[in-house]
Amino acid sequence: MFIDGAYMLRPDLKLKYELHYNSTNVTGERFNGFEKTSFKLIYFPSQNPLNDTWTVKSALGFEWTLDFGDPDEGIGTGSDQIAPFGGFAFANTNSGLTLIPLIQHFASYNGPTDVSQTAMRLIALQPFGERYWIKADIKAPYDWENDAWPANAEFQIGKNLSPGVALYADVLIGIGTDRPYDQGAGIGLRFNY
C-alpha cells in the first residue's frame, strides 16, 4: 500500500513524498510492515518547446529515503539512502503523453546493508477518459555492490477523484535473473496540493 503526494513549492520546485507499507512472503513466510518513506525535491531549470506538439522540461532532483524494513523479512533494504537524479520530461501537448527518461544513483549512508546502484529509468504517463491515467515506470539499475542488474517495472492505473486526491492500483514485475522480486500488486492514495 502506498500514500504519496506532491506540492509545488515554487513554479520550478516540487516536493514529493511517499510512504510504503508492504506485505510479502519473499522469504517463504508472510511478513507485514512499513517499508520506507521518501522525500524528493525536484528542480525544473528550463522548459522549452521542441515543435508545435512537444515541449521538453529539464529536471534535477534529490531523493532521501528512510528505510523502516527488515531485509530478513524481505521488507526494505535495511539502510537509509540518498539518491540524486537528473533527466528530461517530454510532453505531447495534443495527447497529454509524457515521457521521462532519467538517471538516478542510490547510495546508503547508514544501516547494515551497503547500497550503491545507478539506475536508468523511463517513466511514461498517459491521461485518458475523464480523470483517468496509466503510468509505466521501468527501472534498470546496476548494483555496484553485487555486480547485478535487479530490473523491475511498475504499471499503474488511476483515477483523479478530485483535483487534490487520486486513487490508483499498481502492478510490479521483476525482470531478468537478478530481479529483486517476481511480482507484486498494490493500491495507492495520492494527494496533490
N, C-alpha and C positions, 0 to 999 in steps of 0.2 A: 504494500500500500504506500502511496506517495501523497505528500502535500507539497505543493510548490507555489511560488508566487513571484511577481516581478513588479518593480516600481521604478519609474523614470525619475531619477534624482534631478537631472537636467535634461534638456533635449538630446545631448550627446553622451549621457552617462546613465546606465541602467544597473540596478541592483536586483539580483535574482537569489532566491533561496529554495532549498529542497530539504525535506525530511523523509527518510525511507524507513519503513517497518517491513521486516522480512519473515516469511515462514518457509523453511526449507528442509529437505531431507537429503541434501547432498552428501552428508556423512553416513547415511544409512539409517539415521534416527531423526525424527522430526524435532526441530528447534524453532522457536519464535522469539523475535526481539527487534529492538531498534537497531538498524544497520549503521546509518550515518546521517549527518546533516551537513549541508554545504552552502556556502555563500559565494556568489560571483559578482564581481564588478566588471562591467563591460563598457569600454570607452569606444565611441564611434568617431574617429578623427575626420573622416571625409565621407561624402555621398555625392555621386556624380551620375548623370545619365550616360548610358553607353550608346543608346539609339532611341528610336521612338517607343520601343517596347520594354527595354531592360534598363534598370539602374543598378549601380554597384555601391555598396557601403562597406568601408573597411572597419575592422573591429580588432581591438586589443583588450585582453582581459586577464583577470587573476581570480583563481578559484581556491577557496580554503575549505578543506573537508575535515570534520571531526568524526572519527570512527568510534561507534559505540559497540561494534560487534565483537565476536569471538571466533577467530578462524577455525578453532577446534570444533565449533558448532556449524561451520560453513556459512557464517554470517559476518560479512565485513572482512577487512584485511588485518585488523588489529593495530593499525598505525594511522596517525593523523597525517594529512598531506597538504602540500601546496601545489598549484598547477597553473602556471602561466600559459596563455594561448594567444593565437592570432589567426585571422582569416578574413574572409570576404563574404558578403551576402549579396547574391544576385537575385533581384526581384523583377518578376514579369508584371508589368502594370495592367496588362489585359486579363491574364488568367489568375493572378494572385499567387502563382507558384514562386516559392523562394528556395534557392539552392545555396547552401552554406558549406563550402569546403574550409577546413581549418586544421591546424596542428596544435597539439597541446602536450605539455610534458608534466607528468605527475611524479612528485618526489616526496617521500616520507621524511618527517623531521623528528618523530619520536615513535615509541612503541616497539614491540618485538619483531615486527616484520619490516624488512627493508623493501621499499617500493621505489622503482625507477623505471618509468615507462614513457615512451614517446609515442603518441597516438595520432594517426591520420584519421580524420573524421569527415563524413559527408552527411549533412542534415538536409532533408527535403521536406518542405511543408506546403501543403495544398489545401486551401479552403474550398468547400463545396456546399451546395444546397443552402439552406437557411441556417447559418451559425454553426456548421459542422466543419471539421478539418481532419485530415490524415497527415501523419508525420512518420518519416523513416529516419533513423539515426544509426549509421553504420560506422563502427569503430574498429580500426585495425592498429592496435598498439604493439610496439615492440617492447618486450620486457627485458631490460638490460641485466637484471639480476639472474634471470633463469634462461636467457637466450631462447625466448619463445615468442610466438605471436598469438596471444589469447584474444582473438577477434570475436565480436558479437554484433548483433543487430537488434534494434528496438523498433517496433512498429506500434503506432498509436492511432486511435480513432477517438475523437472527442466532440463535445458539443458545448458551445457557449450558452450557459443558462441565462446569463445577463451580461452586461458589459464588463462586470468585475469578477464573475465566477464561471468556471467551466468544470465539467466532469469528463473523464476520459478512461479508456481501457488500454492496457499495454500488453504486448506480446514480446517476449525476449527470446532470442535464439542464439545459441553458441555456434561459432563457425570454426571448422578445421579441427585438427588433432590436439591443439593446445587450448581449446576453448575453456573459459572459466566455469561454464555450466552448460547443460544440454538445452533446456528451455525453461521458460517461466511465464507467468501471467500476473497482471496486477491491475489495480484500479487507482485512480488518482483524482485529486481535487486541486484545482488551480485558481489562484487569485491574481487579478490584475488591478493595480492601483493607479 
